[in-house]
């Protein structure tokens, strides 16, 4: 885990810390993460990790994992406690998962902004960081493609001249 001024790096992924503070990114333990996934806030020492969690390249997948944790308890209760044949309980659980994931996806950005705001960042921080990272990735991809095109052009130019 590395850190430069204003950039937080965890597991090879970087996200920008808009405050540029010298906070160290600390991943929460399993129990704290489960609480975080269920909607609880994290202590201030995990502030940079929350920003990383909501802005890294895999932010949508992370959100879906948190949504599945939130759905696990009611789904388990339906399957275990509702009377009736197992296949009916399983289908009801599957319908609940589908509906829950639908709403989770529909309100994904709002939920993430709430998590970031709860961690002490101003509203809109996660969207700004994700947009900036997307622009930087697009610029890097464009430069990589231009360099590859120039190499191909030079190779074919050499064949035509030779």
PyMOL commands that set and color helices and strands:
alter all, ss='L'
color gray80, all
select helices_A, chain A and resi 30-37+44-55+59-81+86-106+108-118+125-161
alter helices_A, ss='H'
color red, helices_A
select strands_A, chain A and resi 3-4+7-10+13-16
alter strands_A, ss='S'
color yellow, strands_A
deselect
rebuild
show_as cartoon
